[in-house]
Amino acid sequence: MSTSVAENVHPPKGKPKWLRVKLPTGKKYTQLRGLVDKYDLHTICTSGSCPNMGECWGEGTATFMILGNICTRSCGFCGVKTGRPESVDWAEPEKVARSIKIMNIKHAVLTSVDRDDLKDMGSIIWAETVKAVRRMNPETTMETLIPDFQGIESHLDRILEVAPEVISHNMETVKRLTREVRIQAKYDRSLEVLNYLKKNGANRTKSGIMLGLGEEEEEVIATMEDLRKVDVDVVTIGQYLQPSKKHLPVKQFILPEQFKKYEEIGLEMGFRHVESGALVRSSYKAHKHIH
């Protein structure tokens, strides 16, 4: 590890003070929480216990996961169950659109598990969900945080055709660690996906990486440079936290000043937005990324 990184990490012996999260509060949060409970709505904000839930909900932003909660991939960092997914719920697009309407969401982030078991890898439901949200909530803007669809262009085209304001696909980690962290994914394929999206009409592209898995500073910067080479507009950088003892351990806690450094480097590189901080997650301040 380079000296500059060594000075900006924290040994993983209990969470440092900057990772302590305040309980979500505020009138808007309380109101939305009541609606979620009353109508049994499913958001990744609540199921994932996101640390930014109160802040995002206060801004009228929420994240919804489609295509079930069982993934066909077994990434070492992710807390979502792996196994054989249930059959596709073709009523799901309308359910998600209705949830967004009930919650009066101004900006919706849609994400999903990987569905390598399906011929279309879930891309049809993806497109139908965007269409349903638009029909029922014409004023709501959207970000689609998509899987790689194994890089198959016809599946990516379905997302491009419905033209969400932002299309996002996460790199998750640096090139050296990809095989360990994202077992069935490929670093170069993810870059190719982002490149294809931008070159074929995506209004705005976005990606995210996690830190604390053993990466070095120069590797993080190299990943950011790779994202700029394919004209990615927005990057999010956050701290990896281990979902359970079965998942990859945290190798280091990155200090706030190191996150700030990455933010400054990213803005100098030409990213429109750089969200860099310990508690930053993919959809953090997502409503700002359409501008």
Backbone as CSV, one residue per row, in Angstrom:
resi,resn,N_x,N_y,N_z,CA_x,CA_y,CA_z,C_x,C_y,C_z
1,MET,0.847,-1.204,0.000,0.000,0.000,0.000,0.872,1.241,0.000
2,SER,0.530,2.206,-0.827,1.327,3.421,-0.899,1.189,4.216,0.389
3,THR,2.196,5.046,0.673,2.214,5.829,1.909,0.977,6.710,2.029
4,SER,0.577,7.330,0.902,-0.557,8.252,0.946,-1.836,7.558,1.372
5,VAL,-2.011,6.301,0.966,-3.197,5.556,1.365,-3.085,5.128,2.818
6,ALA,-1.913,4.667,3.201,-1.710,4.197,4.572,-2.040,5.281,5.589
7,GLU,-1.782,6.523,5.214,-2.062,7.634,6.119,-3.557,7.967,6.178
8,ASN,-4.313,7.431,5.237,-5.714,7.799,5.128,-6.662,6.620,5.272
9,VAL,-6.235,5.614,6.022,-7.113,4.494,6.329,-7.137,4.292,7.832
10,HIS,-8.097,3.501,8.275,-8.294,3.253,9.699,-8.360,1.743,9.884
11,PRO,-7.557,1.172,10.797,-7.598,-0.287,10.989,-9.008,-0.755,11.317
12,PRO,-9.451,-1.877,10.756,-10.835,-2.332,10.954,-11.089,-2.982,12.310
13,LYS,-11.004,-2.207,13.378,-11.288,-2.703,14.725,-12.493,-1.948,15.268
14,GLY,-13.664,-2.324,14.781,-14.876,-1.603,15.161,-15.062,-0.395,14.269
15,LYS,-16.314,-0.022,14.055,-16.604,1.100,13.161,-16.106,2.407,13.764
16,PRO,-15.458,3.240,12.955,-15.021,4.557,13.439,-16.209,5.498,13.613
17,LYS,-15.955,6.601,14.299,-17.045,7.520,14.664,-17.756,8.122,13.460
18,TRP,-17.036,8.292,12.332,-17.675,8.920,11.168,-18.652,7.993,10.450
19,LEU,-18.742,6.736,10.893,-19.710,5.807,10.307,-20.952,5.639,11.169
20,ARG,-21.022,6.408,12.249,-22.222,6.354,13.081,-23.347,7.112,12.391
21,VAL,-24.503,6.488,12.331,-25.625,7.056,11.581,-26.695,7.581,12.542
22,LYS,-27.161,8.792,12.258,-28.275,9.332,13.020,-29.570,8.681,12.543
23,LEU,-30.475,8.444,13.474,-31.765,7.885,13.089,-32.510,8.872,12.203
24,PRO,-33.154,8.375,11.141,-33.880,9.289,10.246,-35.016,9.988,10.969
25,THR,-35.161,11.273,10.684,-36.215,12.077,11.316,-36.819,13.011,10.274
26,GLY,-37.748,13.813,10.700,-38.342,14.819,9.824,-39.761,14.452,9.431
27,LYS,-40.543,15.479,9.146,-41.959,15.303,8.812,-42.156,14.452,7.565
28,LYS,-41.362,14.732,6.512,-41.489,13.997,5.249,-41.154,12.521,5.450
29,TYR,-40.080,12.246,6.198,-39.693,10.857,6.452,-40.796,10.134,7.216
30,THR,-41.303,10.753,8.262,-42.342,10.128,9.088,-43.583,9.828,8.258
31,GLN,-43.936,10.767,7.387,-45.102,10.597,6.523,-44.901,9.416,5.559
32,LEU,-43.738,9.359,4.923,-43.465,8.278,3.970,-43.347,6.929,4.672
33,ARG,-42.749,6.932,5.836,-42.621,5.685,6.596,-44.001,5.123,6.912
34,GLY,-44.921,5.999,7.263,-46.286,5.578,7.548,-46.964,4.976,6.330
35,LEU,-46.747,5.576,5.147,-47.331,5.053,3.912,-46.739,3.698,3.542
36,VAL,-45.423,3.554,3.704,-44.747,2.283,3.402,-45.327,1.167,4.264
37,ASP,-45.507,1.455,5.544,-46.050,0.450,6.466,-47.524,0.160,6.180
38,LYS,-48.299,1.209,5.934,-49.744,1.060,5.713,-50.050,0.233,4.472
39,TYR,-49.321,0.499,3.384,-49.628,-0.155,2.114,-48.671,-1.318,1.797
40,ASP,-47.796,-1.645,2.762,-46.838,-2.742,2.588,-46.023,-2.550,1.309
41,LEU,-45.471,-1.356,1.151,-44.655,-1.034,-0.017,-43.230,-1.528,0.200
42,HIS,-42.557,-1.885,-0.881,-41.205,-2.435,-0.766,-40.188,-1.502,-1.420
43,THR,-39.334,-0.928,-0.605,-38.243,-0.107,-1.119,-36.924,-0.712,-0.652
44,ILE,-35.882,-0.543,-1.468,-34.560,-1.018,-1.065,-34.036,-0.154,0.082
45,CYS,-34.603,1.058,0.216,-34.211,1.958,1.308,-34.457,1.291,2.664
46,THR,-35.658,0.718,2.823,-36.006,0.101,4.091,-35.413,-1.303,4.224
47,SER,-35.514,-2.109,3.159,-35.015,-3.487,3.254,-33.497,-3.523,3.377
48,GLY,-32.824,-2.506,2.830,-31.374,-2.449,2.922,-30.882,-1.602,4.076
49,SER,-31.808,-1.081,4.888,-31.469,-0.223,6.032,-30.456,0.850,5.639
50,CYS,-30.748,1.549,4.564,-29.803,2.540,4.040,-29.587,3.672,5.044
51,PRO,-28.332,4.064,5.268,-28.051,5.130,6.238,-28.560,6.497,5.809
52,ASN,-28.869,6.648,4.518,-29.290,7.950,4.007,-30.795,8.047,3.785
53,MET,-31.533,7.069,4.303,-32.963,6.984,4.025,-33.707,8.278,4.401
54,GLY,-33.463,8.796,5.579,-34.154,10.005,6.018,-33.871,11.187,5.119
55,GLU,-32.596,11.350,4.743,-32.191,12.469,3.882,-32.816,12.348,2.494
56,CYS,-32.733,11.145,1.908,-33.274,10.950,0.557,-34.790,11.113,0.532
57,TRP,-35.457,10.491,1.480,-36.919,10.603,1.526,-37.344,12.050,1.730
58,GLY,-36.568,12.780,2.504,-36.861,14.195,2.701,-36.777,14.987,1.410
59,GLU,-35.951,14.495,0.466,-35.800,15.128,-0.840,-36.778,14.563,-1.868
60,GLY,-37.599,13.606,-1.445,-38.569,13.017,-2.360,-37.983,11.949,-3.270
61,THR,-36.892,11.293,-2.825,-36.222,10.255,-3.608,-36.323,8.916,-2.886
62,ALA,-36.571,7.852,-3.635,-36.587,6.509,-3.042,-36.128,5.502,-4.093
63,THR,-35.639,4.340,-3.614,-35.121,3.298,-4.497,-35.967,2.039,-4.392
64,PHE,-36.316,1.468,-5.541,-37.161,0.281,-5.607,-36.424,-0.845,-6.338
65,MET,-36.479,-2.047,-5.753,-35.825,-3.196,-6.380,-36.865,-4.073,-7.057
66,ILE,-36.630,-4.391,-8.336,-37.564,-5.203,-9.100,-36.983,-6.590,-9.371
67,LEU,-37.818,-7.477,-9.903,-37.426,-8.830,-10.304,-37.073,-9.736,-9.130
68,GLY,-37.709,-9.486,-7.995,-37.545,-10.370,-6.845,-36.374,-10.018,-5.957
69,ASN,-36.147,-10.868,-4.949,-35.054,-10.605,-4.003,-34.055,-11.753,-3.932
70,ILE,-34.039,-12.607,-4.973,-33.053,-13.687,-5.048,-32.248,-13.499,-6.323
71,CYS,-30.935,-13.420,-6.185,-30.041,-13.127,-7.297,-29.396,-14.405,-7.829
72,THR,-29.131,-14.425,-9.136,-28.468,-15.595,-9.727,-26.950,-15.524,-9.565
73,ARG,-26.454,-14.415,-9.056,-25.008,-14.271,-8.845,-24.689,-14.260,-7.350
74,SER,-23.437,-14.485,-7.046,-23.036,-14.620,-5.633,-21.846,-13.728,-5.324
75,CYS,-22.031,-12.426,-5.476,-20.967,-11.466,-5.228,-20.560,-11.485,-3.753
76,GLY,-19.264,-11.328,-3.511,-18.740,-11.450,-2.161,-19.082,-10.312,-1.233
77,PHE,-19.639,-9.217,-1.777,-19.922,-8.037,-0.961,-21.415,-7.858,-0.670
78,CYS,-22.269,-8.566,-1.407,-23.687,-8.226,-1.432,-24.521,-9.075,-0.489
79,GLY,-25.439,-8.426,0.222,-26.280,-9.114,1.190,-27.527,-9.745,0.610
80,VAL,-27.784,-9.558,-0.698,-28.964,-10.162,-1.320,-28.781,-11.673,-1.436
81,LYS,-29.858,-12.423,-1.206,-29.797,-13.885,-1.279,-29.417,-14.351,-2.678
82,THR,-28.683,-15.475,-2.731,-28.323,-16.093,-4.008,-29.052,-17.421,-4.128
83,GLY,-29.523,-17.736,-5.332,-30.204,-19.014,-5.522,-31.044,-19.019,-6.773
84,ARG,-32.093,-19.837,-6.761,-33.001,-19.902,-7.897,-34.137,-18.919,-7.670
85,PRO,-34.215,-17.872,-8.493,-35.257,-16.854,-8.289,-36.652,-17.402,-8.581
86,GLU,-37.641,-16.709,-8.050,-39.030,-17.063,-8.332,-39.396,-16.591,-9.740
87,SER,-40.523,-17.046,-10.235,-40.959,-16.656,-11.573,-41.247,-15.151,-11.609
88,VAL,-41.168,-14.587,-12.793,-41.363,-13.145,-12.973,-42.809,-12.754,-12.647
89,ASP,-42.949,-11.671,-11.902,-44.271,-11.114,-11.591,-44.564,-10.032,-12.628
90,TRP,-45.401,-10.359,-13.617,-45.654,-9.414,-14.703,-46.524,-8.233,-14.266
91,ALA,-47.066,-8.314,-13.050,-47.831,-7.179,-12.512,-46.914,-6.203,-11.772
92,GLU,-45.654,-6.560,-11.649,-44.723,-5.744,-10.859,-44.576,-4.309,-11.374
93,PRO,-44.480,-4.075,-12.676,-44.357,-2.678,-13.124,-45.460,-1.770,-12.587
94,GLU,-46.715,-2.251,-12.616,-47.826,-1.442,-12.101,-47.728,-1.278,-10.583
95,LYS,-47.269,-2.313,-9.892,-47.128,-2.230,-8.425,-46.098,-1.172,-8.042
96,VAL,-44.968,-1.169,-8.752,-43.922,-0.188,-8.468,-44.430,1.220,-8.775
97,ALA,-45.097,1.367,-9.925,-45.633,2.681,-10.310,-46.636,3.188,-9.275
98,ARG,-47.468,2.271,-8.756,-48.456,2.646,-7.747,-47.770,3.067,-6.446
99,SER,-46.722,2.349,-6.068,-45.977,2.709,-4.855,-45.399,4.112,-4.970
100,ILE,-44.837,4.418,-6.130,-44.248,5.735,-6.361,-45.317,6.832,-6.280
101,LYS,-46.519,6.517,-6.794,-47.618,7.485,-6.748,-48.085,7.708,-5.308
102,ILE,-48.260,6.615,-4.563,-48.712,6.719,-3.172,-47.722,7.533,-2.338
103,MET,-46.432,7.291,-2.580,-45.396,7.975,-1.807,-45.094,9.373,-2.345
104,ASN,-45.679,9.713,-3.504,-45.447,11.017,-4.124,-43.955,11.265,-4.346
105,ILE,-43.293,10.275,-4.936,-41.854,10.343,-5.172,-41.556,11.230,-6.375
106,LYS,-40.637,12.165,-6.188,-40.249,13.072,-7.274,-39.196,12.435,-8.181
107,HIS,-38.280,11.667,-7.581,-37.218,11.011,-8.348,-37.071,9.580,-7.851
108,ALA,-37.290,8.618,-8.738,-37.243,7.203,-8.367,-35.999,6.541,-8.943
109,VAL,-35.332,5.773,-8.101,-34.218,4.941,-8.556,-34.718,3.508,-8.610
110,LEU,-34.567,2.874,-9.758,-34.949,1.478,-9.921,-33.693,0.632,-10.005
111,THR,-33.681,-0.485,-9.287,-32.560,-1.417,-9.367,-33.114,-2.830,-9.366
112,SER,-32.249,-3.817,-9.523,-32.737,-5.198,-9.539,-31.616,-6.169,-9.211
113,VAL,-32.018,-7.387,-8.904,-31.076,-8.495,-8.825,-30.657,-8.857,-10.250
114,ASP,-29.619,-9.677,-10.377,-29.267,-10.242,-11.685,-30.201,-11.413,-11.966
115,ARG,-30.698,-11.482,-13.189,-31.576,-12.580,-13.579,-30.993,-13.302,-14.806
116,ASP,-29.842,-13.928,-14.601,-29.201,-14.693,-15.671,-29.996,-15.938,-16.052
117,ASP,-31.013,-16.252,-15.249,-31.856,-17.424,-15.539,-32.877,-17.145,-16.636
118,LEU,-33.110,-15.884,-16.944,-34.117,-15.511,-17.937,-33.476,-15.235,-19.294
119,LYS,-34.187,-15.594,-20.348,-33.668,-15.382,-21.702,-33.371,-13.908,-21.960
120,ASP,-34.251,-13.033,-21.463,-34.055,-11.591,-21.657,-33.334,-10.949,-20.471
121,MET,-32.949,-11.772,-19.476,-32.242,-11.334,-18.271,-32.983,-10.244,-17.507
122,GLY,-34.295,-10.219,-17.697,-35.113,-9.262,-16.957,-35.291,-7.924,-17.650
123,SER,-34.705,-7.763,-18.831,-34.726,-6.446,-19.489,-36.130,-6.018,-19.908
124,ILE,-37.008,-6.980,-20.192,-38.379,-6.616,-20.588,-39.130,-6.010,-19.403
125,ILE,-39.030,-6.655,-18.245,-39.669,-6.104,-17.033,-39.070,-4.738,-16.708
126,TRP,-37.764,-4.597,-16.884,-37.119,-3.301,-16.669,-37.804,-2.219,-17.504
127,ALA,-37.923,-2.483,-18.800,-38.512,-1.486,-19.704,-39.978,-1.224,-19.369
128,GLU,-40.717,-2.290,-19.053,-42.136,-2.132,-18.728,-42.331,-1.351,-17.435
129,THR,-41.398,-1.490,-16.501,-41.499,-0.753,-15.237,-41.302,0.745,-15.472
130,VAL,-40.310,1.091,-16.276,-40.090,2.505,-16.598,-41.332,3.090,-17.277
131,LYS,-41.912,2.338,-18.226,-43.113,2.809,-18.922,-44.279,3.001,-17.952
132,ALA,-44.461,2.047,-17.039,-45.573,2.125,-16.077,-45.411,3.315,-15.140
133,VAL,-44.189,3.538,-14.684,-43.933,4.681,-13.804,-44.265,5.975,-14.535
134,ARG,-43.864,6.063,-15.799,-44.136,7.272,-16.588,-45.635,7.499,-16.791
135,ARG,-46.362,6.408,-17.047,-47.812,6.543,-17.254,-48.507,7.074,-16.007
136,MET,-48.127,6.524,-14.858,-48.827,6.855,-13.619,-48.250,8.083,-12.923
137,ASN,-46.988,8.386,-13.225,-46.295,9.491,-12.549,-45.511,10.322,-13.566
138,PRO,-46.209,11.028,-14.441,-45.531,11.722,-15.541,-44.516,12.777,-15.108
139,GLU,-44.615,13.260,-13.867,-43.679,14.291,-13.398,-42.455,13.683,-12.707
140,THR,-42.472,12.376,-12.464,-41.375,11.724,-11.747,-40.208,11.426,-12.692
141,THR,-39.001,11.804,-12.280,-37.803,11.467,-13.043,-37.254,10.138,-12.532
142,MET,-36.407,9.495,-13.350,-35.944,8.151,-12.997,-34.463,7.915,-13.267
143,GLU,-33.873,7.104,-12.405,-32.554,6.518,-12.634,-32.725,5.005,-12.640
144,THR,-32.128,4.341,-13.627,-32.157,2.878,-13.671,-30.758,2.362,-13.364
145,LEU,-30.606,1.725,-12.210,-29.330,1.112,-11.810,-29.368,-0.344,-12.251
146,ILE,-28.819,-0.613,-13.437,-29.033,-1.899,-14.105,-27.893,-2.884,-13.891
147,PRO,-28.179,-4.200,-14.035,-27.121,-5.201,-14.097,-26.382,-5.075,-15.425
148,ASP,-25.388,-5.940,-15.656,-24.667,-5.839,-16.935,-25.373,-6.552,-18.090
149,PHE,-26.441,-7.330,-17.795,-27.162,-8.091,-18.824,-26.182,-8.903,-19.686
150,GLN,-25.048,-9.288,-19.052,-23.975,-10.016,-19.737,-23.463,-9.277,-20.970
151,GLY,-23.698,-7.974,-20.997,-23.208,-7.163,-22.105,-23.972,-7.331,-23.405
152,ILE,-25.118,-8.002,-23.368,-25.884,-8.258,-24.589,-26.613,-6.991,-25.020
153,GLU,-26.274,-6.516,-26.202,-26.734,-5.204,-26.652,-28.248,-5.115,-26.806
154,SER,-28.905,-6.178,-27.237,-30.364,-6.121,-27.417,-31.081,-5.875,-26.094
155,HIS,-30.519,-6.378,-24.998,-31.105,-6.128,-23.676,-30.852,-4.680,-23.234
156,LEU,-29.646,-4.202,-23.484,-29.319,-2.809,-23.152,-30.168,-1.849,-23.973
157,ASP,-30.459,-2.231,-25.214,-31.273,-1.379,-26.086,-32.667,-1.138,-25.499
158,ARG,-33.200,-2.127,-24.782,-34.530,-1.957,-24.184,-34.515,-0.831,-23.155
159,ILE,-33.419,-0.700,-22.433,-33.298,0.387,-21.453,-33.145,1.721,-22.182
160,LEU,-32.324,1.727,-23.220,-32.116,2.955,-23.988,-33.416,3.450,-24.619
161,GLU,-34.238,2.513,-25.073,-35.483,2.878,-25.765,-36.474,3.616,-24.857
162,VAL,-36.481,3.273,-23.551,-37.417,3.940,-22.640,-36.811,5.200,-22.021
163,ALA,-35.536,5.437,-22.286,-34.848,6.709,-22.002,-35.039,7.267,-20.590
164,PRO,-34.619,6.525,-19.546,-34.622,7.134,-18.206,-33.631,8.289,-18.165
165,GLU,-33.848,9.204,-17.239,-32.978,10.383,-17.171,-31.519,10.003,-16.893
166,VAL,-31.318,8.973,-16.079,-29.966,8.496,-15.772,-29.950,6.975,-15.898
167,ILE,-28.901,6.444,-16.548,-28.690,4.992,-16.563,-27.391,4.717,-15.821
168,SER,-27.491,3.893,-14.802,-26.351,3.623,-13.931,-25.992,2.140,-13.943
169,HIS,-24.703,1.865,-13.899,-24.215,0.492,-13.744,-22.930,0.560,-12.924
170,ASN,-22.880,-0.157,-11.826,-21.763,-0.021,-10.895,-20.576,-0.922,-11.215
171,MET,-19.384,-0.327,-11.153,-18.140,-1.095,-11.262,-17.887,-1.869,-9.961
172,GLU,-18.316,-1.292,-8.855,-18.218,-1.831,-7.489,-16.805,-1.782,-6.917
173,THR,-15.772,-2.147,-7.706,-14.421,-2.187,-7.157,-13.401,-1.981,-8.277
174,VAL,-12.125,-2.005,-7.903,-11.052,-1.799,-8.881,-10.815,-3.092,-9.671
175,LYS,-10.064,-2.977,-10.755,-9.885,-4.105,-11.671,-9.278,-5.320,-10.980
176,ARG,-8.231,-5.123,-10.184,-7.522,-6.242,-9.547,-8.433,-7.057,-8.646
177,LEU,-9.402,-6.430,-8.007,-10.245,-7.117,-7.029,-11.564,-7.616,-7.607
178,THR,-11.825,-7.337,-8.882,-13.139,-7.653,-9.455,-13.468,-9.142,-9.379
179,ARG,-12.523,-9.995,-9.709,-12.807,-11.440,-9.709,-13.199,-11.933,-8.321
180,GLU,-12.604,-11.363,-7.286,-12.906,-11.765,-5.908,-14.215,-11.152,-5.416
181,VAL,-14.451,-9.903,-5.769,-15.598,-9.157,-5.241,-16.871,-9.437,-6.027
182,ARG,-16.752,-9.500,-7.352,-17.905,-9.697,-8.250,-17.644,-10.957,-9.075
183,ILE,-17.865,-12.088,-8.477,-17.391,-13.361,-9.012,-17.810,-13.618,-10.462
184,GLN,-19.052,-13.347,-10.814,-19.535,-13.638,-12.171,-19.512,-12.421,-13.087
185,ALA,-18.915,-11.329,-12.636,-18.858,-10.106,-13.430,-17.439,-9.889,-13.951
186,LYS,-17.320,-8.985,-14.915,-16.022,-8.671,-15.500,-15.848,-7.159,-15.561
187,TYR,-14.693,-6.703,-15.131,-14.392,-5.269,-15.098,-14.546,-4.652,-16.487
188,ASP,-13.897,-5.256,-17.475,-13.934,-4.701,-18.831,-15.341,-4.747,-19.424
189,ARG,-16.095,-5.781,-19.100,-17.468,-5.863,-19.613,-18.328,-4.737,-19.050
190,SER,-18.153,-4.432,-17.776,-18.911,-3.323,-17.190,-18.564,-2.004,-17.861
191,LEU,-17.286,-1.795,-18.153,-16.880,-0.588,-18.874,-17.499,-0.551,-20.266
192,GLU,-17.524,-1.706,-20.912,-18.116,-1.786,-22.262,-19.612,-1.465,-22.229
193,VAL,-20.292,-1.922,-21.178,-21.718,-1.621,-21.022,-21.926,-0.111,-20.913
194,LEU,-21.154,0.530,-20.053,-21.273,1.970,-19.860,-20.929,2.724,-21.151
195,ASN,-19.933,2.241,-21.858,-19.535,2.858,-23.129,-20.649,2.718,-24.171
196,TYR,-21.239,1.527,-24.263,-22.307,1.276,-25.234,-23.512,2.170,-24.939
197,LEU,-23.863,2.282,-23.663,-25.010,3.105,-23.287,-24.810,4.551,-23.709
198,LYS,-23.622,5.085,-23.413,-23.353,6.493,-23.731,-23.325,6.727,-25.235
199,LYS,-22.701,5.817,-25.962,-22.557,5.993,-27.414,-23.870,5.793,-28.158
200,ASN,-24.850,5.209,-27.494,-26.113,4.916,-28.167,-27.294,5.690,-27.588
201,GLY,-26.996,6.841,-27.015,-28.073,7.765,-26.696,-28.433,7.968,-25.239
202,ALA,-27.733,7.321,-24.316,-28.039,7.551,-22.896,-27.816,9.028,-22.568
203,ASN,-28.799,9.639,-21.924,-28.702,11.053,-21.568,-27.582,11.278,-20.562
204,ARG,-27.555,10.450,-19.540,-26.539,10.578,-18.496,-26.200,9.196,-17.959
205,THR,-24.908,8.897,-17.830,-24.478,7.608,-17.277,-23.774,7.815,-15.940
206,LYS,-23.811,6.765,-15.156,-23.353,6.873,-13.764,-22.788,5.521,-13.313
207,SER,-21.817,5.551,-12.406,-21.282,4.304,-11.853,-20.828,4.537,-10.417
208,GLY,-20.616,3.433,-9.687,-20.217,3.549,-8.291,-19.188,2.507,-7.911
209,ILE,-18.343,2.867,-6.942,-17.363,1.922,-6.400,-17.369,1.992,-4.876
210,MET,-16.982,0.863,-4.268,-16.865,0.771,-2.812,-15.383,0.739,-2.441
211,LEU,-15.043,1.324,-1.315,-13.664,1.295,-0.831,-13.573,0.521,0.477
212,GLY,-12.381,0.043,0.762,-12.154,-0.686,2.001,-12.002,-2.176,1.799
213,LEU,-11.842,-2.601,0.537,-11.697,-4.024,0.218,-10.243,-4.413,-0.046
214,GLY,-9.336,-3.461,0.155,-7.921,-3.741,-0.063,-7.337,-3.045,-1.275
215,GLU,-8.120,-2.162,-1.878,-7.641,-1.413,-3.042,-6.630,-0.348,-2.618
216,GLU,-5.788,0.079,-3.553,-4.832,1.146,-3.304,-5.285,2.423,-4.010
217,GLU,-4.781,3.537,-3.541,-5.206,4.825,-4.074,-5.062,4.909,-5.590
218,GLU,-3.902,4.465,-6.099,-3.687,4.571,-7.547,-4.671,3.705,-8.329
219,GLU,-5.146,2.612,-7.725,-6.133,1.761,-8.389,-7.504,2.449,-8.448
220,VAL,-7.847,3.143,-7.388,-9.117,3.891,-7.370,-9.083,4.980,-8.439
221,ILE,-7.978,5.704,-8.498,-7.834,6.770,-9.492,-7.862,6.184,-10.903
222,ALA,-7.218,5.034,-11.101,-7.230,4.379,-12.416,-8.652,3.993,-12.824
223,THR,-9.454,3.519,-11.864,-10.848,3.163,-12.151,-11.639,4.406,-12.542
224,MET,-11.422,5.500,-11.822,-12.092,6.762,-12.162,-11.685,7.222,-13.565
225,GLU,-10.417,7.065,-13.892,-9.942,7.438,-15.232,-10.603,6.573,-16.301
226,ASP,-10.742,5.270,-16.022,-11.407,4.369,-16.965,-12.858,4.802,-17.199
227,LEU,-13.532,5.225,-16.139,-14.918,5.678,-16.261,-15.015,6.956,-17.087
228,ARG,-14.066,7.850,-16.922,-14.079,9.079,-17.721,-13.797,8.786,-19.191
229,LYS,-12.955,7.775,-19.447,-12.636,7.425,-20.842,-13.877,6.980,-21.611
230,VAL,-14.867,6.419,-20.903,-16.119,6.015,-21.568,-17.219,7.041,-21.296
231,ASP,-16.789,8.231,-20.888,-17.673,9.400,-20.785,-18.771,9.258,-19.733
232,VAL,-18.487,8.553,-18.645,-19.435,8.473,-17.531,-19.542,9.855,-16.878
233,ASP,-20.766,10.258,-16.560,-21.019,11.607,-16.044,-20.922,11.718,-14.525
234,VAL,-21.356,10.663,-13.828,-21.482,10.720,-12.371,-20.813,9.496,-11.742
235,VAL,-20.081,9.715,-10.649,-19.490,8.591,-9.921,-19.799,8.738,-8.429
236,THR,-20.120,7.612,-7.806,-20.325,7.593,-6.353,-19.247,6.706,-5.733
237,ILE,-18.698,7.154,-4.597,-17.620,6.427,-3.922,-17.975,6.345,-2.446
238,GLY,-18.105,5.131,-1.922,-18.502,4.950,-0.532,-17.692,3.875,0.166
239,GLN,-17.927,3.735,1.458,-17.243,2.736,2.276,-17.970,1.394,2.219
240,TYR,-17.239,0.315,1.917,-17.808,-1.031,1.998,-18.005,-1.420,3.455
241,LEU,-19.175,-1.983,3.744,-19.471,-2.516,5.072,-19.916,-3.966,4.907
242,GLN,-19.369,-4.839,5.698,-19.624,-6.281,5.585,-21.045,-6.624,6.022
243,PRO,-21.882,-7.186,5.107,-23.264,-7.504,5.467,-23.389,-8.620,6.498
244,SER,-22.470,-9.600,6.455,-22.484,-10.704,7.420,-21.088,-11.323,7.468
245,LYS,-20.891,-12.231,8.399,-19.577,-12.880,8.532,-19.232,-13.754,7.332
246,LYS,-20.245,-14.111,6.536,-20.004,-14.939,5.348,-19.479,-14.112,4.176
247,HIS,-19.573,-12.800,4.288,-19.155,-11.925,3.195,-17.710,-11.468,3.368
248,LEU,-17.180,-10.840,2.335,-15.803,-10.352,2.378,-15.598,-9.413,3.559
249,PRO,-14.472,-9.544,4.257,-14.221,-8.656,5.401,-13.816,-7.256,4.949
250,VAL,-14.043,-6.298,5.823,-13.552,-4.941,5.592,-12.051,-4.939,5.866
251,LYS,-11.275,-4.516,4.882,-9.816,-4.462,5.061,-9.384,-3.144,5.694
252,GLN,-10.127,-2.075,5.397,-9.787,-0.787,5.981,-11.002,0.142,5.954
253,PHE,-11.017,1.068,6.914,-11.996,2.144,6.905,-11.276,3.383,6.368
254,ILE,-11.813,3.936,5.313,-11.184,5.073,4.660,-11.539,6.356,5.409
255,LEU,-10.546,7.189,5.653,-10.768,8.423,6.402,-11.520,9.454,5.562
256,PRO,-12.281,10.334,6.215,-13.046,11.358,5.492,-12.183,12.198,4.547
257,GLU,-10.956,12.515,4.960,-10.108,13.356,4.103,-9.691,12.641,2.815
258,GLN,-9.621,11.303,2.863,-9.307,10.560,1.641,-10.494,10.579,0.675
259,PHE,-11.704,10.438,1.222,-12.904,10.547,0.384,-12.963,11.933,-0.259
260,LYS,-12.630,12.965,0.506,-12.628,14.328,-0.022,-11.614,14.465,-1.152
261,LYS,-10.470,13.812,-0.988,-9.430,13.857,-2.022,-9.934,13.244,-3.321
262,TYR,-10.625,12.093,-3.210,-11.161,11.450,-4.409,-12.218,12.346,-5.085
263,GLU,-13.005,13.036,-4.264,-14.002,13.954,-4.823,-13.322,15.045,-5.652
264,GLU,-12.280,15.628,-5.093,-11.570,16.697,-5.792,-10.917,16.187,-7.075
265,ILE,-10.321,14.996,-7.003,-9.686,14.401,-8.188,-10.734,14.137,-9.261
266,GLY,-11.888,13.598,-8.849,-12.950,13.285,-9.802,-13.491,14.518,-10.509
267,LEU,-13.666,15.603,-9.756,-14.163,16.843,-10.360,-13.139,17.421,-11.333
268,GLU,-11.862,17.294,-10.987,-10.797,17.747,-11.893,-10.782,16.922,-13.177
269,MET,-11.148,15.634,-13.067,-11.191,14.764,-14.245,-12.320,15.135,-15.200
270,GLY,-13.353,15.805,-14.672,-14.451,16.220,-15.525,-15.787,15.556,-15.260
271,PHE,-15.907,14.766,-14.176,-17.216,14.229,-13.819,-18.160,15.385,-13.495
272,ARG,-19.431,15.265,-13.900,-20.425,16.294,-13.567,-20.702,16.313,-12.073
273,HIS,-20.800,15.102,-11.493,-21.054,14.973,-10.058,-20.145,13.885,-9.497
274,VAL,-19.603,14.144,-8.315,-18.841,13.132,-7.579,-19.385,13.117,-6.160
275,GLU,-19.995,11.995,-5.770,-20.450,11.827,-4.384,-19.456,10.886,-3.714
276,SER,-18.661,11.414,-2.804,-17.597,10.624,-2.198,-17.608,10.808,-0.688
277,GLY,-17.905,9.739,0.036,-17.967,9.800,1.487,-18.268,8.434,2.061
278,ALA,-17.973,8.259,3.331,-18.117,6.944,3.954,-19.519,6.366,3.825
279,LEU,-20.542,7.204,3.969,-21.923,6.730,3.957,-22.593,6.860,2.586
280,VAL,-21.829,7.246,1.582,-22.405,7.389,0.239,-22.767,6.020,-0.322
281,ARG,-23.978,5.929,-0.880,-24.427,4.725,-1.575,-24.858,5.136,-2.982
282,SER,-25.127,4.156,-3.831,-25.366,4.424,-5.252,-26.406,5.501,-5.510
283,SER,-27.472,5.516,-4.708,-28.560,6.448,-4.982,-28.472,7.727,-4.148
284,TYR,-27.364,7.939,-3.458,-27.226,9.132,-2.618,-27.261,10.400,-3.484
285,LYS,-28.140,11.337,-3.119,-28.349,12.591,-3.845,-28.685,12.355,-5.314
286,ALA,-29.322,11.227,-5.600,-29.599,10.838,-6.984,-30.419,11.872,-7.735
287,HIS,-31.297,12.589,-7.019,-32.147,13.585,-7.676,-31.334,14.717,-8.309
288,LYS,-30.113,14.933,-7.809,-29.270,16.006,-8.350,-28.545,15.571,-9.612
289,HIS,-28.465,14.283,-9.850,-27.617,13.777,-10.927,-28.252,13.872,-12.310
290,ILE,-29.513,14.310,-12.351,-30.158,14.503,-13.660,-29.799,15.862,-14.241
291,HIS,-29.171,16.734,-13.435,-28.864,18.108,-13.863,-27.401,18.246,-14.276
